[in-house]
Amino acid sequence: MGQETSHVLPPDTPPQTLSERSIRAVAELIKDGRAKRIVVMTGAGISTAAGIPDFRSPKTGLYNNLARLNLPHPEAVFDIDFFKKNPAPFYVLAKELYPGNFHPTISHAFIALLAKRKLLRMLFTQNIDCLERTAGVPPELIVEAHGSFATQRCIECKTEFPDKEMREHVERGDPPSCIKPGCDGLVKPDIVFFGEQLPKDFYDAAAVPAMADLVIVLGTSLTVHPFAGLPRMAMERTPRLLLNMEQVGDLGSRADDVLCLGECDKGVRSLADELGWRDELEAMWTGIVGGQEAQRQRDRPEKEEKHIEYELLDELVRGVEEKLELSEGSTDDADANLGEQAQEGAVRSQSTSEATAADAAEGDTGARAEKSVGSESTRGDHDEVGEVAVSGKTIKNHQGAEETASTKDESTEVNLGVMAGHSPVQTTSTSTGSVGEVNVDGKTQDQGNENKPVL
């Protein structure tokens, strides 16, 4: 893929909307009543403290552990064609990932607090774990770009399947069948698999970021398109706050961008302190997850996190092995062919689903905005709220398109809370500017190698 680079502005660049480029100034914007329509965009990072392991970390991610199985490629567990032939491996994973097995983090609670205070305009999430709902964010304010476990339906006739019966099947690891008479189709959670298009709701809401007074981006690598294009949809003078382990996308390239690099939960607590909401936030979060869980997340060291994640991964792989009745001799062949097969599968899924997503974007967003996230556009001045700007750059997100593709690490951070690498285009991106120095609370900090992604 080609590369579209964006440069991080020097920390002393004067802002146009904020009083200064700091969390304190973002808090002032909210407290002064100038940010009444806040749009939040989240990814894997907000679920890290919940203990959900990631997909793609080298040597420890789920896909690496599944590589020894006789799957066409590790991602086949989330491939719709493979699911139709053999749904059992997915349901082994679903048993561990199903809502109720994990608890929201304080980052989830902060978003719920924004909703409670009538400040949340919309939450766009890549996560499938439903933790935003569990935290109390109203479903009507959530756009689950890659679907979620919240609902399920027959993959053939699209008849919805009851929640109670679904949970019973998942707990048994037993793939359910359609309840409609005469239809024996498989039932699948409404998660976007490889080979499926994104939900219509995503494209319907594509113009919302252009209406925001403030955009907050938390815990996402912004490598999966069209979701990765959402922050660019904000108007040029709309402040954008990034709470993330590293600089991503074009965040930092505008005068009113504020980068707070580090763990999401720490960034959220810093913002809550500046807002004077810290006590309310902590109490709200503790009320959601319970005192014991809240304390566990506060005290949980990285070594313990890794130990728990490794145990979960081993359990998942053992369960999949049993379902597949894998023989010892087949693992070596699977390992040998994994790289080539995975690459071919990704190309096939990408080309098919991008075209479908493009059609959906054109048909669904029409009058709502002249630009959907997945289509080409150029950013100019705004005369009307519904129009979307693109800063004089051509952004292509459809088949054969070019996107930002420089990287600090060959791996891509993706959490089990986020379905990444399926139908949308996936790239890795970073800035060519001074990523090592960022503005945090009005101070320049050298990030060095201290803030690596949590893998």
NUVO-39949 format. One record per residue (C-alpha): residue in one letter; y negated, x, z. Coordinates in Angstrom, 1 decimal. Example, Ala and Ser with C-alpha at 12.3 -4.5 7.8 and 13.67 -1.06 7.14 Angstrom:
<vofis>
  fikol      yy      xx      zz
      A     4.5    12.3     7.8
      S     1.1    13.7     7.1
</vofis>
This chain:
<vofis>
  fikol      yy      xx      zz
      M     0.0     0.0     0.0
      G    -3.6     1.0    -0.5
      Q    -5.9     1.7     2.4
      E    -9.0    -0.1     3.5
      T   -10.7     1.9     6.1
      S   -13.2     0.8     8.7
      H   -15.3     3.2    10.8
      V   -15.9     2.8    14.5
      L   -19.7     2.9    15.1
      P   -21.0     5.4    17.7
      P   -21.2     3.9    21.2
      D   -25.0     4.1    21.3
      T   -25.4     1.9    18.2
      P   -27.9    -0.8    19.3
      P   -26.4    -4.3    19.3
      Q   -28.0    -7.3    17.6
      T   -26.8   -10.1    19.9
      L   -25.6    -8.4    23.1
      S   -27.9    -6.6    25.5
      E   -25.6    -3.6    25.3
      R   -22.1    -2.8    24.0
      S   -20.2    -3.4    27.3
      I   -18.0    -5.8    29.1
      R   -20.9    -6.5    31.4
      A   -23.0    -7.7    28.4
      V   -20.2    -9.9    27.2
      A   -20.0   -11.5    30.7
      E   -23.8   -12.0    30.6
      L   -23.4   -13.8    27.3
      I   -20.9   -16.2    28.8
      K   -22.8   -16.7    32.1
      D   -26.0   -17.4    30.2
      G   -24.3   -20.2    28.3
      R   -24.6   -18.5    24.9
      A   -20.8   -18.4    24.4
      K   -19.6   -22.0    24.5
      R   -17.1   -21.6    21.7
      I   -14.8   -18.7    22.5
      V   -12.0   -17.9    20.1
      V    -9.1   -15.9    21.5
      M    -6.5   -14.0    19.4
      T    -3.4   -12.6    21.2
      G    -0.3   -10.6    20.5
      A     2.5    -8.8    22.2
      G     0.4    -6.9    24.7
      I    -0.4    -9.9    26.9
      S     3.3   -10.4    27.6
      T     4.1    -6.8    28.5
      A     3.7    -7.3    32.2
      A     6.0   -10.4    31.9
      G     8.9    -8.0    31.2
      I     9.5    -9.1    27.6
      P    10.9    -6.1    25.6
      D     9.6    -5.2    22.2
      F    11.3    -5.2    18.8
      R    10.5    -1.9    17.1
      S    10.0     0.8    19.7
      P    11.9     4.0    18.5
      K    15.3     4.3    20.2
      T    14.7     1.5    22.6
      G    13.5    -1.6    20.7
      L    15.8    -4.5    19.9
      Y    16.1    -3.7    16.2
      N    17.3    -0.2    17.1
      N    19.9    -1.5    19.4
      L    21.1    -4.1    16.8
      A    21.4    -1.4    14.2
      R    24.9    -0.6    15.3
      L    26.1    -4.1    14.5
      N    27.5    -5.2    11.1
      L    24.4    -7.1    10.2
      P    22.8    -6.7     6.7
      H    19.8    -5.3     8.6
      P    18.7    -5.8    12.2
      E    16.0    -8.3    11.2
      A    18.8   -10.5     9.9
      V    19.0   -12.1    13.3
      F    15.6   -13.7    12.3
      D    16.4   -14.2     8.6
      I    16.7   -17.8     7.5
      D    19.4   -17.1     4.9
      F    21.5   -15.2     7.4
      F    20.9   -17.9    10.0
      K    22.4   -20.5     7.7
      K    25.5   -18.5     7.4
      N    25.9   -17.3    10.9
      P    23.5   -18.8    13.6
      A    25.5   -17.4    16.5
      P    23.6   -14.0    16.9
      F    20.3   -15.7    17.0
      Y    21.4   -18.1    19.8
      V    22.6   -15.2    21.9
      L    19.1   -13.8    21.8
      A    17.5   -17.3    22.2
      K    19.3   -17.7    25.5
      E    17.4   -14.7    26.9
      L    14.1   -15.4    25.3
      Y    14.0   -19.2    26.0
      P    11.0   -20.5    27.9
      G    11.6   -20.4    31.7
      N    13.1   -16.9    31.7
      F     9.7   -15.2    31.9
      H     6.4   -15.9    33.7
      P     2.8   -15.8    32.4
      T     0.6   -12.7    33.1
      I    -2.9   -12.8    34.4
      S    -4.1   -12.5    30.8
      H    -2.4   -15.8    30.0
      A    -4.1   -17.3    33.1
      F    -7.5   -16.0    32.0
      I    -7.2   -17.9    28.7
      A    -6.2   -21.0    30.6
      L    -9.2   -20.5    32.8
      L   -11.5   -20.4    29.7
      A    -9.9   -23.8    28.7
      K   -10.4   -25.2    32.2
      R   -14.1   -24.3    32.0
      K   -14.4   -25.9    28.6
      L   -15.2   -22.6    26.9
      L   -12.1   -22.1    24.8
      R   -12.6   -23.3    21.2
      M    -9.2   -22.1    20.0
      L    -6.4   -19.7    20.8
      F    -4.6   -18.0    17.9
      T    -1.4   -16.4    19.1
      Q     1.4   -14.4    17.4
      N     3.6   -14.9    20.3
      I     6.6   -17.2    20.3
      D     7.3   -17.1    24.1
      C     5.3   -20.3    25.0
      L     3.7   -18.4    28.0
      E     0.2   -19.7    27.0
      R     1.5   -23.3    27.4
      T     3.2   -22.4    30.7
      A    -0.1   -20.9    32.0
      G    -1.8   -24.2    31.3
      V    -3.6   -23.8    28.0
      P    -3.7   -27.2    26.3
      P    -1.4   -27.4    23.3
      E    -4.1   -28.8    21.2
      L    -6.1   -25.6    21.6
      I    -3.2   -23.3    20.6
      V    -2.4   -22.2    17.1
      E     1.0   -20.5    17.2
      A     0.8   -18.5    14.0
      H     4.4   -17.6    14.0
      G     5.8   -20.7    15.6
      S     7.4   -20.9    19.0
      F    10.3   -22.3    21.1
      A     8.2   -25.3    22.1
      T     9.9   -27.6    19.5
      Q    12.9   -27.5    17.2
      R    14.3   -29.4    14.2
      C    17.0   -29.6    11.6
      I    16.6   -27.0     8.9
      E    17.8   -29.4     6.3
      C    16.2   -32.8     6.9
      K    13.6   -31.6     9.4
      T    14.6   -34.2    12.0
      E    13.3   -33.2    15.5
      F    15.9   -32.4    18.1
      P    15.5   -33.4    21.8
      D    14.3   -30.7    24.2
      K    16.9   -31.4    26.9
      E    19.8   -31.2    24.6
      M    18.4   -28.1    22.9
      R    18.1   -26.3    26.3
      E    21.8   -27.2    27.0
      H    22.9   -25.7    23.7
      V    20.8   -22.6    24.2
      E    22.2   -22.0    27.7
      R    25.7   -22.2    26.2
      G    24.9   -20.1    23.2
      D    26.1   -23.0    21.1
      P    24.1   -23.7    17.8
      P    23.3   -27.4    17.8
      S    23.7   -29.7    14.7
      C    21.3   -32.4    13.5
      I    21.4   -35.7    15.3
      K    20.6   -37.8    12.2
      P    23.6   -39.8    11.0
      G    25.1   -38.2     7.9
      C    23.3   -34.9     8.3
      D    25.2   -32.0     9.8
      G    22.4   -29.4     9.3
      L    21.8   -26.6    11.8
      V    19.0   -26.9    14.3
      K    16.5   -24.1    14.8
      P    13.5   -23.6    17.1
      D    10.2   -23.9    15.2
      I     9.9   -20.1    15.0
      V     8.8   -18.6    11.6
      F    11.8   -16.7    10.3
      F    11.9   -14.2     7.4
      G    11.8   -16.3     4.3
      E     9.7   -19.2     5.8
      Q     6.0   -20.0     5.4
      L     3.6   -20.0     8.3
      P     2.8   -23.3    10.0
      K     0.3   -25.6     8.3
      D    -1.8   -25.6    11.5
      F    -2.6   -21.9    11.0
      Y    -4.2   -22.5     7.7
      D    -5.9   -25.6     8.8
      A    -7.6   -23.6    11.6
      A    -8.5   -20.6     9.5
      A   -12.2   -21.4     9.5
      V   -12.5   -21.7    13.3
      P   -13.3   -18.0    13.9
      A   -16.4   -18.4    11.7
      M   -17.7   -21.0    14.2
      A   -17.2   -18.9    17.3
      D   -19.9   -17.6    19.7
      L   -17.6   -15.0    21.0
      V   -14.2   -13.6    19.8
      I   -11.8   -12.0    22.2
      V    -8.8   -10.0    20.9
      L    -6.0    -9.1    23.3
      G    -2.8    -7.1    23.0
      T    -2.2    -7.1    19.2
      S    -1.8    -4.3    16.8
      L    -3.3    -6.5    14.0
      T    -0.7    -5.2    11.5
      V     0.7    -8.6    10.4
      H    -1.2   -10.5     7.8
      P    -2.7   -13.0     7.4
      F    -3.1   -13.1    11.2
      A    -4.7    -9.6    11.1
      G    -7.6   -10.9     9.0
      L    -8.7   -13.4    11.7
      P   -11.2   -11.2    13.6
      R   -13.0   -10.5    10.3
      M   -13.7   -14.2     9.9
      A   -16.2   -14.1    12.7
      M   -19.8   -14.0    11.6
      E   -21.5   -10.6    11.5
      R   -23.6   -11.0    14.6
      T   -20.9   -12.7    16.7
      P   -19.8   -10.4    19.5
      R   -16.1    -9.3    19.4
      L   -14.4    -8.0    22.5
      L   -11.2    -6.0    22.1
      L    -8.9    -5.6    25.2
      N    -6.0    -3.5    23.8
      M    -4.2    -0.2    24.2
      E    -5.9     1.2    21.1
      Q    -8.5     0.4    18.5
      V    -7.1    -1.9    15.8
      G    -8.3    -3.4    12.6
      D   -12.0    -3.3    11.9
      L   -12.9    -3.9    15.6
      G   -15.6    -1.4    16.5
      S   -17.2    -1.4    13.1
      R   -19.9    -3.9    14.0
      A   -22.9    -3.5    16.2
      D   -21.8    -6.2    18.6
      D   -18.2    -5.1    19.0
      V   -17.1    -4.0    22.4
      L   -13.9    -1.9    22.8
      C   -12.1    -1.8    26.2
      L    -9.0     0.3    25.6
      G    -6.2     0.1    28.2
      E    -3.8    -2.5    29.5
      C    -4.7    -6.1    28.8
      D    -4.4    -7.2    32.4
      K    -6.8    -4.5    33.6
      G    -9.3    -5.4    30.9
      V    -9.1    -9.1    31.8
      R    -9.6    -8.3    35.5
      S   -12.7    -6.2    34.6
      L   -14.2    -9.1    32.7
      A   -13.3   -11.6    35.4
      D   -15.1    -9.2    37.9
      E   -18.3    -9.2    35.8
      L   -18.1   -13.0    35.4
      G   -17.6   -13.5    39.2
      W   -14.4   -15.3    38.4
      R   -11.9   -12.8    39.9
      D   -10.9   -14.8    43.0
      E   -10.6   -18.0    41.0
      L    -8.5   -16.2    38.4
      E    -6.2   -14.6    40.8
      A    -5.7   -17.8    42.8
      M    -5.1   -19.8    39.6
      W    -2.5   -17.2    38.3
      T    -0.7   -17.1    41.6
      G    -0.5   -20.8    41.7
      I     1.1   -20.8    38.3
      V     3.7   -18.0    38.8
      G     4.1   -17.9    42.6
      G     3.0   -15.3    45.1
      Q     6.2   -13.2    44.7
      E     6.1   -13.0    40.9
      A     2.3   -12.2    41.0
      Q     2.9    -9.4    43.4
      R     5.8    -8.1    41.3
      Q     3.7    -7.9    38.2
      R     0.9    -6.2    40.1
      D     3.2    -3.5    41.6
      R     5.6    -3.1    38.8
      P     5.7     0.6    37.7
      E     6.4     1.6    34.1
      K     9.8     3.2    35.0
      E    11.0    -0.1    36.5
      E     9.7    -2.0    33.4
      K    11.7     0.3    31.1
      H    14.9     0.0    33.3
      I    14.7    -3.8    33.2
      E    14.1    -3.8    29.5
      Y    17.0    -1.5    28.7
      E    19.4    -3.7    30.8
      L    18.2    -6.8    28.9
      L    18.6    -5.1    25.5
      D    22.1    -3.9    26.4
      E    23.0    -7.4    27.5
      L    21.6    -8.9    24.3
      V    23.5    -6.5    22.1
      R    26.8    -7.0    23.9
      G    26.4   -10.8    23.4
      V    25.8   -10.4    19.7
      E    28.7    -8.1    19.4
      E    31.0   -10.7    21.0
      K    29.7   -13.4    18.7
      L    30.2   -11.2    15.6
      E    33.6    -9.9    16.8
      L    32.5    -6.5    15.7
      S    35.2    -3.9    15.2
      E    34.7    -0.2    16.2
      G    35.0     1.1    12.6
      S    32.3    -1.1    11.1
      T    29.4     0.3    13.2
      D    29.1     3.7    11.4
      D    28.8     2.0     8.0
      A    26.2    -0.3     9.4
      D    24.2     2.6    10.8
      A    24.4     4.5     7.5
      N    23.2     1.6     5.4
      L    20.6     0.2     7.8
      G    17.5     1.9     6.5
      E    17.9     1.0     2.9
      Q    19.1    -2.5     3.5
      A    16.3    -3.3     6.0
      Q    13.7    -2.1     3.5
      E    15.2    -4.1     0.7
      G    15.4    -7.2     2.9
      A    11.8    -6.8     4.0
      V    10.6    -6.6     0.4
      R    12.5    -9.7    -0.6
      S    11.2   -11.7     2.3
      Q     7.7   -10.5     1.8
      S     7.4   -11.3    -1.9
      T     8.9   -14.8    -1.5
      S     7.0   -15.9     1.6
      E     3.7   -14.5     0.7
      A     3.6   -16.6    -2.5
      T     4.5   -19.7    -0.5
      A     1.8   -18.9     2.1
      A    -0.7   -18.4    -0.6
      D     0.0   -21.9    -2.0
      A    -0.2   -23.4     1.5
      A    -3.5   -21.8     2.1
      E    -5.1   -23.1    -1.0
      G    -3.7   -26.6    -0.5
      D    -4.3   -26.9     3.2
      T    -7.7   -25.4     3.9
      G    -9.6   -26.6     0.9
      A   -12.6   -28.5     2.2
      R   -12.4   -26.8     5.7
      A   -13.4   -23.4     4.4
      E   -13.9   -21.6     1.2
      K   -11.8   -18.8     2.5
      S    -8.4   -19.0     4.2
      V    -7.1   -16.0     6.0
      G    -4.4   -15.4     3.5
      S    -6.6   -15.4     0.4
      E    -9.0   -13.2    -1.4
      S   -12.7   -13.4    -0.5
      T   -15.9   -11.5    -0.1
      R   -18.1   -11.7     3.0
      G   -21.7   -12.6     2.5
      D   -24.5   -14.3     4.4
      H   -23.8   -17.7     6.1
      D   -25.8   -20.7     5.2
      E   -23.3   -23.2     6.7
      V   -21.0   -23.0     9.6
      G   -17.8   -23.7     7.6
      E   -18.4   -20.7     5.3
      V   -16.6   -17.4     6.0
      A   -18.1   -13.9     5.6
      V   -16.3   -10.8     4.5
      S   -18.9    -8.0     4.9
      G   -19.1    -7.0     1.3
      K   -15.4    -6.0     1.2
      T   -12.7    -7.5    -0.9
      I    -9.8    -8.4     1.3
      K    -6.5    -9.2    -0.3
      N    -3.7   -10.6     1.7
      H    -1.4   -12.2    -0.9
      Q     1.5   -10.7    -2.9
      G     0.6    -7.3    -4.4
      A    -2.5    -7.0    -2.2
      E    -3.9    -4.0    -0.5
      E    -4.7    -3.7     3.2
      T    -5.5    -1.2     5.9
      A    -2.5     1.1     6.2
      S    -3.3     4.3     8.0
      T    -1.4     4.8    11.3
      K    -1.3     6.9    14.4
      D     2.4     6.4    14.9
      E     5.1     5.6    12.4
      S     6.4     2.8    14.7
      T     4.8    -0.6    15.0
      E     4.4    -2.2    18.4
      V     5.9    -5.7    18.3
      N     7.0    -7.6    21.4
      L     9.7   -10.1    21.7
      G     6.8   -12.5    22.5
      V     5.6   -12.0    18.9
      M     7.5   -12.6    15.7
      A     6.2    -9.8    13.4
      G     7.3    -8.5    10.1
      H     8.6   -11.8     8.7
      S     6.8   -13.9     6.1
      P     3.3   -12.4     6.5
      V     2.5    -9.0     5.2
      Q     2.8    -6.2     7.8
      T     0.8    -3.0     7.8
      T    -0.2    -0.5    10.4
      S    -3.8     0.3    10.8
      T    -6.3     2.4    12.7
      S    -9.9     3.6    12.2
      T   -11.0     6.8    10.6
      G   -13.9     7.0    12.9
      S   -14.2     8.3    16.5
      V   -11.3     6.3    17.9
      G   -10.9     8.8    20.8
      E   -14.3     7.8    22.2
      V   -14.9     4.2    23.1
      N   -17.5     2.1    24.8
      V   -16.2     0.7    28.1
      D   -18.8    -0.9    30.4
      G   -21.6     1.0    28.7
      K   -19.9     4.4    29.2
      T   -18.3     6.7    26.6
      Q   -14.7     7.5    27.5
      D   -12.4    10.0    25.8
      Q    -9.1     8.2    25.4
      G    -7.2    11.3    24.4
      N    -3.5    10.7    24.7
      E    -3.7     8.7    27.9
      N    -3.6     5.2    26.4
      K    -0.6     5.1    24.2
      P     0.8     1.7    23.3
      V     3.3     0.4    25.8
      L     6.6     0.6    23.9
</vofis>
